[in-house]
Amino acid sequence: MRTIRRFLGRVRNFSGDRRGDERFREEMEQHVAFQTDENVRAGMSPAEARRQARLKFGGVETIREN
């Protein structure tokens, strides 16, 4: 189920006439959201799960520059 949601999210991001930067930001937020969900299922509080997901994902600006 998670794989299907990721796939559909990526398809949605690349369809339409949205600008590339907006699509990139949305896709990164989706990855953080998926990791947050996994962390909550692993027993973390929602706030800690989101914090850990952001730490695991890394610096958004660094990824954007690369």
CHARMM-style PDB file with segment names, atoms N, HN, CA, C and O in Angstrom:
ATOM      1  N   MET     1       0.824  -1.191   0.000  1.00  0.00      PROA
ATOM      2  CA  MET     1       0.000   0.000   0.000  1.00  0.00      PROA
ATOM      3  C   MET     1       0.869   1.255   0.000  1.00  0.00      PROA
ATOM      4  O   MET     1       0.589   2.203  -0.734  1.00  0.00      PROA
ATOM      5  N   ARG     2       1.913   1.267   0.812  1.00  0.00      PROA
ATOM      6  HN  ARG     2       2.141   0.497   1.408  1.00  0.00      PROA
ATOM      7  CA  ARG     2       2.790   2.432   0.881  1.00  0.00      PROA
ATOM      8  C   ARG     2       3.464   2.687  -0.463  1.00  0.00      PROA
ATOM      9  O   ARG     2       3.603   3.837  -0.878  1.00  0.00      PROA
ATOM     10  N   THR     3       3.877   1.635  -1.135  1.00  0.00      PROA
ATOM     11  HN  THR     3       3.764   0.701  -0.798  1.00  0.00      PROA
ATOM     12  CA  THR     3       4.527   1.779  -2.435  1.00  0.00      PROA
ATOM     13  C   THR     3       3.573   2.390  -3.445  1.00  0.00      PROA
ATOM     14  O   THR     3       3.971   3.225  -4.257  1.00  0.00      PROA
ATOM     15  N   ILE     4       2.341   1.985  -3.396  1.00  0.00      PROA
ATOM     16  HN  ILE     4       2.018   1.307  -2.737  1.00  0.00      PROA
ATOM     17  CA  ILE     4       1.340   2.534  -4.316  1.00  0.00      PROA
ATOM     18  C   ILE     4       1.148   4.025  -4.045  1.00  0.00      PROA
ATOM     19  O   ILE     4       1.068   4.821  -4.981  1.00  0.00      PROA
ATOM     20  N   ARG     5       1.073   4.410  -2.753  1.00  0.00      PROA
ATOM     21  HN  ARG     5       1.137   3.763  -1.993  1.00  0.00      PROA
ATOM     22  CA  ARG     5       0.911   5.831  -2.419  1.00  0.00      PROA
ATOM     23  C   ARG     5       2.104   6.643  -2.901  1.00  0.00      PROA
ATOM     24  O   ARG     5       1.936   7.750  -3.413  1.00  0.00      PROA
ATOM     25  N   ARG     6       3.289   6.109  -2.744  1.00  0.00      PROA
ATOM     26  HN  ARG     6       3.426   5.210  -2.329  1.00  0.00      PROA
ATOM     27  CA  ARG     6       4.485   6.823  -3.228  1.00  0.00      PROA
ATOM     28  C   ARG     6       4.432   7.007  -4.730  1.00  0.00      PROA
ATOM     29  O   ARG     6       4.687   8.093  -5.249  1.00  0.00      PROA
ATOM     30  N   PHE     7       4.096   5.929  -5.421  1.00  0.00      PROA
ATOM     31  HN  PHE     7       3.889   5.046  -5.000  1.00  0.00      PROA
ATOM     32  CA  PHE     7       4.028   5.990  -6.877  1.00  0.00      PROA
ATOM     33  C   PHE     7       2.999   7.018  -7.329  1.00  0.00      PROA
ATOM     34  O   PHE     7       3.283   7.840  -8.200  1.00  0.00      PROA
ATOM     35  N   LEU     8       1.813   6.976  -6.746  1.00  0.00      PROA
ATOM     36  HN  LEU     8       1.582   6.309  -6.039  1.00  0.00      PROA
ATOM     37  CA  LEU     8       0.763   7.920  -7.130  1.00  0.00      PROA
ATOM     38  C   LEU     8       1.156   9.354  -6.788  1.00  0.00      PROA
ATOM     39  O   LEU     8       0.840  10.280  -7.534  1.00  0.00      PROA
ATOM     40  N   GLY     9       1.841   9.538  -5.671  1.00  0.00      PROA
ATOM     41  HN  GLY     9       2.098   8.786  -5.064  1.00  0.00      PROA
ATOM     42  CA  GLY     9       2.316  10.867  -5.320  1.00  0.00      PROA
ATOM     43  C   GLY     9       3.307  11.406  -6.335  1.00  0.00      PROA
ATOM     44  O   GLY     9       3.257  12.582  -6.694  1.00  0.00      PROA
ATOM     45  N   ARG    10       4.197  10.559  -6.792  1.00  0.00      PROA
ATOM     46  HN  ARG    10       4.238   9.604  -6.500  1.00  0.00      PROA
ATOM     47  CA  ARG    10       5.177  10.993  -7.797  1.00  0.00      PROA
ATOM     48  C   ARG    10       4.505  11.301  -9.127  1.00  0.00      PROA
ATOM     49  O   ARG    10       4.844  12.285  -9.785  1.00  0.00      PROA
ATOM     50  N   VAL    11       3.562  10.472  -9.519  1.00  0.00      PROA
ATOM     51  HN  VAL    11       3.286   9.673  -8.984  1.00  0.00      PROA
ATOM     52  CA  VAL    11       2.835  10.734 -10.757  1.00  0.00      PROA
ATOM     53  C   VAL    11       2.103  12.070 -10.657  1.00  0.00      PROA
ATOM     54  O   VAL    11       2.125  12.871 -11.591  1.00  0.00      PROA
ATOM     55  N   ARG    12       1.466  12.296  -9.530  1.00  0.00      PROA
ATOM     56  HN  ARG    12       1.448  11.645  -8.771  1.00  0.00      PROA
ATOM     57  CA  ARG    12       0.733  13.545  -9.322  1.00  0.00      PROA
ATOM     58  C   ARG    12       1.684  14.742  -9.366  1.00  0.00      PROA
ATOM     59  O   ARG    12       1.331  15.792  -9.904  1.00  0.00      PROA
ATOM     60  N   ASN    13       2.866  14.596  -8.816  1.00  0.00      PROA
ATOM     61  HN  ASN    13       3.154  13.744  -8.379  1.00  0.00      PROA
ATOM     62  CA  ASN    13       3.819  15.706  -8.813  1.00  0.00      PROA
ATOM     63  C   ASN    13       4.311  16.062 -10.208  1.00  0.00      PROA
ATOM     64  O   ASN    13       4.598  17.228 -10.479  1.00  0.00      PROA
ATOM     65  N   PHE    14       4.409  15.107 -11.073  1.00  0.00      PROA
ATOM     66  HN  PHE    14       4.175  14.160 -10.852  1.00  0.00      PROA
ATOM     67  CA  PHE    14       4.934  15.380 -12.401  1.00  0.00      PROA
ATOM     68  C   PHE    14       3.864  15.619 -13.444  1.00  0.00      PROA
ATOM     69  O   PHE    14       4.183  15.890 -14.602  1.00  0.00      PROA
ATOM     70  N   SER    15       2.622  15.528 -13.068  1.00  0.00      PROA
ATOM     71  HN  SER    15       2.362  15.308 -12.127  1.00  0.00      PROA
ATOM     72  CA  SER    15       1.543  15.833 -14.002  1.00  0.00      PROA
ATOM     73  C   SER    15       1.140  17.293 -13.843  1.00  0.00      PROA
ATOM     74  O   SER    15       1.417  17.913 -12.817  1.00  0.00      PROA
ATOM     75  N   GLY    16       0.507  17.819 -14.830  1.00  0.00      PROA
ATOM     76  HN  GLY    16       0.281  17.315 -15.663  1.00  0.00      PROA
ATOM     77  CA  GLY    16       0.049  19.200 -14.741  1.00  0.00      PROA
ATOM     78  C   GLY    16       1.136  20.181 -15.126  1.00  0.00      PROA
ATOM     79  O   GLY    16       2.172  19.798 -15.669  1.00  0.00      PROA
ATOM     80  N   ASP    17       0.891  21.444 -14.842  1.00  0.00      PROA
ATOM     81  HN  ASP    17       0.048  21.755 -14.402  1.00  0.00      PROA
ATOM     82  CA  ASP    17       1.817  22.482 -15.278  1.00  0.00      PROA
ATOM     83  C   ASP    17       2.488  23.203 -14.110  1.00  0.00      PROA
ATOM     84  O   ASP    17       2.873  24.365 -14.236  1.00  0.00      PROA
ATOM     85  N   ARG    18       2.627  22.521 -12.980  1.00  0.00      PROA
ATOM     86  HN  ARG    18       2.314  21.576 -12.878  1.00  0.00      PROA
ATOM     87  CA  ARG    18       3.289  23.145 -11.830  1.00  0.00      PROA
ATOM     88  C   ARG    18       4.770  23.307 -12.091  1.00  0.00      PROA
ATOM     89  O   ARG    18       5.371  22.551 -12.854  1.00  0.00      PROA
ATOM     90  N   ARG    19       5.333  24.277 -11.462  1.00  0.00      PROA
ATOM     91  HN  ARG    19       4.845  24.891 -10.842  1.00  0.00      PROA
ATOM     92  CA  ARG    19       6.762  24.539 -11.623  1.00  0.00      PROA
ATOM     93  C   ARG    19       7.582  23.451 -10.943  1.00  0.00      PROA
ATOM     94  O   ARG    19       7.131  22.829  -9.982  1.00  0.00      PROA
ATOM     95  N   GLY    20       8.779  23.230 -11.447  1.00  0.00      PROA
ATOM     96  HN  GLY    20       9.145  23.735 -12.228  1.00  0.00      PROA
ATOM     97  CA  GLY    20       9.638  22.173 -10.934  1.00  0.00      PROA
ATOM     98  C   GLY    20       9.982  22.303  -9.470  1.00  0.00      PROA
ATOM     99  O   GLY    20      10.021  21.300  -8.758  1.00  0.00      PROA
ATOM    100  N   ASP    21      10.231  23.512  -8.999  1.00  0.00      PROA
ATOM    101  HN  ASP    21      10.199  24.327  -9.577  1.00  0.00      PROA
ATOM    102  CA  ASP    21      10.603  23.719  -7.603  1.00  0.00      PROA
ATOM    103  C   ASP    21       9.463  23.322  -6.671  1.00  0.00      PROA
ATOM    104  O   ASP    21       9.693  22.720  -5.622  1.00  0.00      PROA
ATOM    105  N   GLU    22       8.249  23.656  -7.051  1.00  0.00      PROA
ATOM    106  HN  GLU    22       8.062  24.145  -7.903  1.00  0.00      PROA
ATOM    107  CA  GLU    22       7.083  23.291  -6.246  1.00  0.00      PROA
ATOM    108  C   GLU    22       6.907  21.775  -6.204  1.00  0.00      PROA
ATOM    109  O   GLU    22       6.622  21.206  -5.150  1.00  0.00      PROA
ATOM    110  N   ARG    23       7.077  21.133  -7.344  1.00  0.00      PROA
ATOM    111  HN  ARG    23       7.309  21.596  -8.200  1.00  0.00      PROA
ATOM    112  CA  ARG    23       6.976  19.660  -7.392  1.00  0.00      PROA
ATOM    113  C   ARG    23       8.036  19.033  -6.515  1.00  0.00      PROA
ATOM    114  O   ARG    23       7.756  18.078  -5.790  1.00  0.00      PROA
ATOM    115  N   PHE    24       9.251  19.557  -6.571  1.00  0.00      PROA
ATOM    116  HN  PHE    24       9.478  20.332  -7.160  1.00  0.00      PROA
ATOM    117  CA  PHE    24      10.352  19.023  -5.774  1.00  0.00      PROA
ATOM    118  C   PHE    24      10.046  19.152  -4.279  1.00  0.00      PROA
ATOM    119  O   PHE    24      10.232  18.202  -3.518  1.00  0.00      PROA
ATOM    120  N   ARG    25       9.579  20.323  -3.867  1.00  0.00      PROA
ATOM    121  HN  ARG    25       9.427  21.095  -4.484  1.00  0.00      PROA
ATOM    122  CA  ARG    25       9.254  20.553  -2.462  1.00  0.00      PROA
ATOM    123  C   ARG    25       8.146  19.608  -1.994  1.00  0.00      PROA
ATOM    124  O   ARG    25       8.218  19.059  -0.894  1.00  0.00      PROA
ATOM    125  N   GLU    26       7.128  19.423  -2.825  1.00  0.00      PROA
ATOM    126  HN  GLU    26       7.070  19.869  -3.718  1.00  0.00      PROA
ATOM    127  CA  GLU    26       6.034  18.526  -2.458  1.00  0.00      PROA
ATOM    128  C   GLU    26       6.499  17.082  -2.333  1.00  0.00      PROA
ATOM    129  O   GLU    26       6.073  16.360  -1.431  1.00  0.00      PROA
ATOM    130  N   GLU    27       7.375  16.664  -3.244  1.00  0.00      PROA
ATOM    131  HN  GLU    27       7.721  17.250  -3.976  1.00  0.00      PROA
ATOM    132  CA  GLU    27       7.868  15.293  -3.166  1.00  0.00      PROA
ATOM    133  C   GLU    27       8.709  15.083  -1.910  1.00  0.00      PROA
ATOM    134  O   GLU    27       8.621  14.031  -1.277  1.00  0.00      PROA
ATOM    135  N   MET    28       9.510  16.059  -1.550  1.00  0.00      PROA
ATOM    136  HN  MET    28       9.581  16.913  -2.064  1.00  0.00      PROA
ATOM    137  CA  MET    28      10.307  15.935  -0.336  1.00  0.00      PROA
ATOM    138  C   MET    28       9.395  15.877   0.890  1.00  0.00      PROA
ATOM    139  O   MET    28       9.644  15.094   1.807  1.00  0.00      PROA
ATOM    140  N   GLU    29       8.355  16.686   0.917  1.00  0.00      PROA
ATOM    141  HN  GLU    29       8.153  17.322   0.172  1.00  0.00      PROA
ATOM    142  CA  GLU    29       7.406  16.647   2.033  1.00  0.00      PROA
ATOM    143  C   GLU    29       6.701  15.295   2.112  1.00  0.00      PROA
ATOM    144  O   GLU    29       6.420  14.807   3.206  1.00  0.00      PROA
ATOM    145  N   GLN    30       6.418  14.696   0.971  1.00  0.00      PROA
ATOM    146  HN  GLN    30       6.646  15.093   0.082  1.00  0.00      PROA
ATOM    147  CA  GLN    30       5.801  13.364   0.973  1.00  0.00      PROA
ATOM    148  C   GLN    30       6.734  12.336   1.589  1.00  0.00      PROA
ATOM    149  O   GLN    30       6.299  11.480   2.359  1.00  0.00      PROA
ATOM    150  N   HSD    31       8.002  12.416   1.255  1.00  0.00      PROA
ATOM    151  HN  HSD    31       8.356  13.112   0.630  1.00  0.00      PROA
ATOM    152  CA  HSD    31       8.967  11.472   1.837  1.00  0.00      PROA
ATOM    153  C   HSD    31       9.033  11.634   3.361  1.00  0.00      PROA
ATOM    154  O   HSD    31       9.081  10.646   4.094  1.00  0.00      PROA
ATOM    155  N   VAL    32       9.036  12.869   3.823  1.00  0.00      PROA
ATOM    156  HN  VAL    32       8.997  13.672   3.228  1.00  0.00      PROA
ATOM    157  CA  VAL    32       9.060  13.127   5.265  1.00  0.00      PROA
ATOM    158  C   VAL    32       7.784  12.584   5.897  1.00  0.00      PROA
ATOM    159  O   VAL    32       7.831  11.990   6.974  1.00  0.00      PROA
ATOM    160  N   ALA    33       6.642  12.784   5.236  1.00  0.00      PROA
ATOM    161  HN  ALA    33       6.604  13.266   4.362  1.00  0.00      PROA
ATOM    162  CA  ALA    33       5.369  12.299   5.772  1.00  0.00      PROA
ATOM    163  C   ALA    33       5.360  10.772   5.864  1.00  0.00      PROA
ATOM    164  O   ALA    33       4.897  10.211   6.857  1.00  0.00      PROA
ATOM    165  N   PHE    34       5.868  10.107   4.837  1.00  0.00      PROA
ATOM    166  HN  PHE    34       6.245  10.563   4.031  1.00  0.00      PROA
ATOM    167  CA  PHE    34       5.912   8.640   4.868  1.00  0.00      PROA
ATOM    168  C   PHE    34       6.803   8.142   6.000  1.00  0.00      PROA
ATOM    169  O   PHE    34       6.451   7.199   6.709  1.00  0.00      PROA
ATOM    170  N   GLN    35       7.963   8.783   6.165  1.00  0.00      PROA
ATOM    171  HN  GLN    35       8.249   9.549   5.589  1.00  0.00      PROA
ATOM    172  CA  GLN    35       8.871   8.381   7.243  1.00  0.00      PROA
ATOM    173  C   GLN    35       8.253   8.670   8.598  1.00  0.00      PROA
ATOM    174  O   GLN    35       8.418   7.891   9.536  1.00  0.00      PROA
ATOM    175  N   THR    36       7.540   9.786   8.707  1.00  0.00      PROA
ATOM    176  HN  THR    36       7.405  10.419   7.945  1.00  0.00      PROA
ATOM    177  CA  THR    36       6.851  10.121   9.953  1.00  0.00      PROA
ATOM    178  C   THR    36       5.840   9.038  10.302  1.00  0.00      PROA
ATOM    179  O   THR    36       5.762   8.600  11.450  1.00  0.00      PROA
ATOM    180  N   ASP    37       5.060   8.604   9.302  1.00  0.00      PROA
ATOM    181  HN  ASP    37       5.123   8.960   8.370  1.00  0.00      PROA
ATOM    182  CA  ASP    37       4.076   7.534   9.528  1.00  0.00      PROA
ATOM    183  C   ASP    37       4.757   6.263  10.038  1.00  0.00      PROA
ATOM    184  O   ASP    37       4.269   5.615  10.964  1.00  0.00      PROA
ATOM    185  N   GLU    38       5.880   5.919   9.427  1.00  0.00      PROA
ATOM    186  HN  GLU    38       6.276   6.445   8.674  1.00  0.00      PROA
ATOM    187  CA  GLU    38       6.607   4.721   9.859  1.00  0.00      PROA
ATOM    188  C   GLU    38       7.095   4.877  11.298  1.00  0.00      PROA
ATOM    189  O   GLU    38       7.031   3.933  12.086  1.00  0.00      PROA
ATOM    190  N   ASN    39       7.579   6.066  11.635  1.00  0.00      PROA
ATOM    191  HN  ASN    39       7.631   6.833  10.995  1.00  0.00      PROA
ATOM    192  CA  ASN    39       8.076   6.307  12.993  1.00  0.00      PROA
ATOM    193  C   ASN    39       6.949   6.224  14.020  1.00  0.00      PROA
ATOM    194  O   ASN    39       7.143   5.687  15.111  1.00  0.00      PROA
ATOM    195  N   VAL    40       5.784   6.747  13.682  1.00  0.00      PROA
ATOM    196  HN  VAL    40       5.627   7.183  12.796  1.00  0.00      PROA
ATOM    197  CA  VAL    40       4.637   6.668  14.600  1.00  0.00      PROA
ATOM    198  C   VAL    40       4.242   5.213  14.802  1.00  0.00      PROA
ATOM    199  O   VAL    40       3.948   4.800  15.924  1.00  0.00      PROA
ATOM    200  N   ARG    41       4.231   4.436  13.726  1.00  0.00      PROA
ATOM    201  HN  ARG    41       4.470   4.772  12.815  1.00  0.00      PROA
ATOM    202  CA  ARG    41       3.899   3.007  13.845  1.00  0.00      PROA
ATOM    203  C   ARG    41       4.929   2.271  14.690  1.00  0.00      PROA
ATOM    204  O   ARG    41       4.622   1.250  15.306  1.00  0.00      PROA
ATOM    205  N   ALA    42       6.162   2.797  14.719  1.00  0.00      PROA
ATOM    206  HN  ALA    42       6.411   3.627  14.219  1.00  0.00      PROA
ATOM    207  CA  ALA    42       7.221   2.184  15.521  1.00  0.00      PROA
ATOM    208  C   ALA    42       7.130   2.588  16.989  1.00  0.00      PROA
ATOM    209  O   ALA    42       7.902   2.099  17.814  1.00  0.00      PROA
ATOM    210  N   GLY    43       6.182   3.488  17.326  1.00  0.00      PROA
ATOM    211  HN  GLY    43       5.555   3.885  16.655  1.00  0.00      PROA
ATOM    212  CA  GLY    43       5.962   3.827  18.719  1.00  0.00      PROA
ATOM    213  C   GLY    43       6.361   5.234  19.150  1.00  0.00      PROA
ATOM    214  O   GLY    43       6.248   5.565  20.330  1.00  0.00      PROA
ATOM    215  N   MET    44       6.822   6.064  18.227  1.00  0.00      PROA
ATOM    216  HN  MET    44       6.914   5.795  17.268  1.00  0.00      PROA
ATOM    217  CA  MET    44       7.202   7.432  18.584  1.00  0.00      PROA
ATOM    218  C   MET    44       5.967   8.320  18.679  1.00  0.00      PROA
ATOM    219  O   MET    44       4.935   8.038  18.070  1.00  0.00      PROA
ATOM    220  N   SER    45       6.087   9.390  19.450  1.00  0.00      PROA
ATOM    221  HN  SER    45       6.925   9.619  19.945  1.00  0.00      PROA
ATOM    222  CA  SER    45       5.020  10.391  19.465  1.00  0.00      PROA
ATOM    223  C   SER    45       5.023  11.095  18.103  1.00  0.00      PROA
ATOM    224  O   SER    45       6.054  11.119  17.430  1.00  0.00      PROA
ATOM    225  N   PRO    46       3.904  11.659  17.694  1.00  0.00      PROA
ATOM    226  CA  PRO    46       3.858  12.328  16.378  1.00  0.00      PROA
ATOM    227  C   PRO    46       4.903  13.437  16.223  1.00  0.00      PROA
ATOM    228  O   PRO    46       5.511  13.560  15.160  1.00  0.00      PROA
ATOM    229  N   ALA    47       5.119  14.239  17.258  1.00  0.00      PROA
ATOM    230  HN  ALA    47       4.625  14.140  18.122  1.00  0.00      PROA
ATOM    231  CA  ALA    47       6.105  15.313  17.159  1.00  0.00      PROA
ATOM    232  C   ALA    47       7.523  14.761  17.010  1.00  0.00      PROA
ATOM    233  O   ALA    47       8.297  15.242  16.183  1.00  0.00      PROA
ATOM    234  N   GLU    48       7.855  13.760  17.805  1.00  0.00      PROA
ATOM    235  HN  GLU    48       7.226  13.370  18.478  1.00  0.00      PROA
ATOM    236  CA  GLU    48       9.185  13.156  17.715  1.00  0.00      PROA
ATOM    237  C   GLU    48       9.354  12.408  16.396  1.00  0.00      PROA
ATOM    238  O   GLU    48      10.438  12.412  15.814  1.00  0.00      PROA
ATOM    239  N   ALA    49       8.293  11.770  15.927  1.00  0.00      PROA
ATOM    240  HN  ALA    49       7.412  11.767  16.400  1.00  0.00      PROA
ATOM    241  CA  ALA    49       8.349  11.035  14.661  1.00  0.00      PROA
ATOM    242  C   ALA    49       8.668  11.982  13.511  1.00  0.00      PROA
ATOM    243  O   ALA    49       9.484  11.655  12.649  1.00  0.00      PROA
ATOM    244  N   ARG    50       8.033  13.153  13.490  1.00  0.00      PROA
ATOM    245  HN  ARG    50       7.370  13.418  14.191  1.00  0.00      PROA
ATOM    246  CA  ARG    50       8.295  14.134  12.424  1.00  0.00      PROA
ATOM    247  C   ARG    50       9.714  14.681  12.546  1.00  0.00      PROA
ATOM    248  O   ARG    50      10.404  14.843  11.540  1.00  0.00      PROA
ATOM    249  N   ARG    51      10.146  14.961  13.751  1.00  0.00      PROA
ATOM    250  HN  ARG    51       9.585  14.829  14.568  1.00  0.00      PROA
ATOM    251  CA  ARG    51      11.507  15.470  13.956  1.00  0.00      PROA
ATOM    252  C   ARG    51      12.548  14.470  13.456  1.00  0.00      PROA
ATOM    253  O   ARG    51      13.487  14.835  12.748  1.00  0.00      PROA
ATOM    254  N   GLN    52      12.367  13.209  13.833  1.00  0.00      PROA
ATOM    255  HN  GLN    52      11.605  12.913  14.408  1.00  0.00      PROA
ATOM    256  CA  GLN    52      13.299  12.164  13.406  1.00  0.00      PROA
ATOM    257  C   GLN    52      13.262  11.974  11.884  1.00  0.00      PROA
ATOM    258  O   GLN    52      14.297  11.733  11.263  1.00  0.00      PROA
ATOM    259  N   ALA    53      12.082  12.082  11.294  1.00  0.00      PROA
ATOM    260  HN  ALA    53      11.241  12.278  11.799  1.00  0.00      PROA
ATOM    261  CA  ALA    53      11.961  11.945   9.843  1.00  0.00      PROA
ATOM    262  C   ALA    53      12.737  13.056   9.143  1.00  0.00      PROA
ATOM    263  O   ALA    53      13.438  12.801   8.164  1.00  0.00      PROA
ATOM    264  N   ARG    54      12.617  14.280   9.637  1.00  0.00      PROA
ATOM    265  HN  ARG    54      12.047  14.487  10.433  1.00  0.00      PROA
ATOM    266  CA  ARG    54      13.356  15.401   9.048  1.00  0.00      PROA
ATOM    267  C   ARG    54      14.859  15.214   9.216  1.00  0.00      PROA
ATOM    268  O   ARG    54      15.628  15.525   8.306  1.00  0.00      PROA
ATOM    269  N   LEU    55      15.285  14.707  10.376  1.00  0.00      PROA
ATOM    270  HN  LEU    55      14.660  14.454  11.115  1.00  0.00      PROA
ATOM    271  CA  LEU    55      16.713  14.450  10.582  1.00  0.00      PROA
ATOM    272  C   LEU    55      17.222  13.373   9.628  1.00  0.00      PROA
ATOM    273  O   LEU    55      18.307  13.498   9.061  1.00  0.00      PROA
ATOM    274  N   LYS    56      16.440  12.329   9.459  1.00  0.00      PROA
ATOM    275  HN  LYS    56      15.558  12.228   9.920  1.00  0.00      PROA
ATOM    276  CA  LYS    56      16.844  11.231   8.571  1.00  0.00      PROA
ATOM    277  C   LYS    56      16.892  11.681   7.121  1.00  0.00      PROA
ATOM    278  O   LYS    56      17.767  11.267   6.360  1.00  0.00      PROA
ATOM    279  N   PHE    57      15.949  12.527   6.746  1.00  0.00      PROA
ATOM    280  HN  PHE    57      15.239  12.863   7.364  1.00  0.00      PROA
ATOM    281  CA  PHE    57      15.885  12.976   5.359  1.00  0.00      PROA
ATOM    282  C   PHE    57      17.029  13.921   5.031  1.00  0.00      PROA
ATOM    283  O   PHE    57      17.503  13.936   3.895  1.00  0.00      PROA
ATOM    284  N   GLY    58      17.477  14.701   5.986  1.00  0.00      PROA
ATOM    285  HN  GLY    58      17.092  14.689   6.909  1.00  0.00      PROA
ATOM    286  CA  GLY    58      18.616  15.574   5.760  1.00  0.00      PROA
ATOM    287  C   GLY    58      18.226  16.985   5.409  1.00  0.00      PROA
ATOM    288  O   GLY    58      17.058  17.363   5.496  1.00  0.00      PROA
ATOM    289  N   GLY    59      19.208  17.757   5.011  1.00  0.00      PROA
ATOM    290  HN  GLY    59      20.157  17.450   4.940  1.00  0.00      PROA
ATOM    291  CA  GLY    59      18.993  19.160   4.692  1.00  0.00      PROA
ATOM    292  C   GLY    59      18.329  19.341   3.340  1.00  0.00      PROA
ATOM    293  O   GLY    59      18.852  18.905   2.315  1.00  0.00      PROA
ATOM    294  N   VAL    60      17.201  19.973   3.347  1.00  0.00      PROA
ATOM    295  HN  VAL    60      16.776  20.327   4.181  1.00  0.00      PROA
ATOM    296  CA  VAL    60      16.445  20.199   2.119  1.00  0.00      PROA
ATOM    297  C   VAL    60      17.207  21.088   1.165  1.00  0.00      PROA
ATOM    298  O   VAL    60      17.236  20.816  -0.035  1.00  0.00      PROA
ATOM    299  N   GLU    61      17.825  22.141   1.663  1.00  0.00      PROA
ATOM    300  HN  GLU    61      17.801  22.362   2.638  1.00  0.00      PROA
ATOM    301  CA  GLU    61      18.570  23.066   0.801  1.00  0.00      PROA
ATOM    302  C   GLU    61      19.766  22.374   0.153  1.00  0.00      PROA
ATOM    303  O   GLU    61      20.069  22.629  -1.013  1.00  0.00      PROA
ATOM    304  N   THR    62      20.436  21.517   0.884  1.00  0.00      PROA
ATOM    305  HN  THR    62      20.190  21.310   1.831  1.00  0.00      PROA
ATOM    306  CA  THR    62      21.577  20.790   0.328  1.00  0.00      PROA
ATOM    307  C   THR    62      21.120  19.886  -0.798  1.00  0.00      PROA
ATOM    308  O   THR    62      21.766  19.827  -1.843  1.00  0.00      PROA
ATOM    309  N   ILE    63      20.026  19.186  -0.604  1.00  0.00      PROA
ATOM    310  HN  ILE    63      19.501  19.233   0.245  1.00  0.00      PROA
ATOM    311  CA  ILE    63      19.499  18.307  -1.650  1.00  0.00      PROA
ATOM    312  C   ILE    63      19.070  19.127  -2.855  1.00  0.00      PROA
ATOM    313  O   ILE    63      19.336  18.739  -3.993  1.00  0.00      PROA
ATOM    314  N   ARG    64      18.413  20.248  -2.622  1.00  0.00      PROA
ATOM    315  HN  ARG    64      18.197  20.563  -1.697  1.00  0.00      PROA
ATOM    316  CA  ARG    64      17.961  21.106  -3.717  1.00  0.00      PROA
ATOM    317  C   ARG    64      19.143  21.596  -4.537  1.00  0.00      PROA
ATOM    318  O   ARG    64      19.067  21.626  -5.766  1.00  0.00      PROA
ATOM    319  N   GLU    65      20.248  21.986  -3.875  1.00  0.00      PROA
ATOM    320  HN  GLU    65      20.310  21.961  -2.877  1.00  0.00      PROA
ATOM    321  CA  GLU    65      21.417  22.472  -4.597  1.00  0.00      PROA
ATOM    322  C   GLU    65      22.052  21.385  -5.443  1.00  0.00      PROA
ATOM    323  O   GLU    65      22.524  21.650  -6.549  1.00  0.00      PROA
ATOM    324  N   ASN    66      22.067  20.154  -4.926  1.00  0.00      PROA
ATOM    325  HN  ASN    66      21.683  19.938  -4.028  1.00  0.00      PROA
ATOM    326  CA  ASN    66      22.660  19.048  -5.683  1.00  0.00      PROA
ATOM    327  C   ASN    66      21.816  18.734  -6.885  1.00  0.00      PROA
ATOM    328  OT1 ASN    66      22.147  17.831  -7.653  1.00  0.00      PROA
TER     329      ASN     66
END
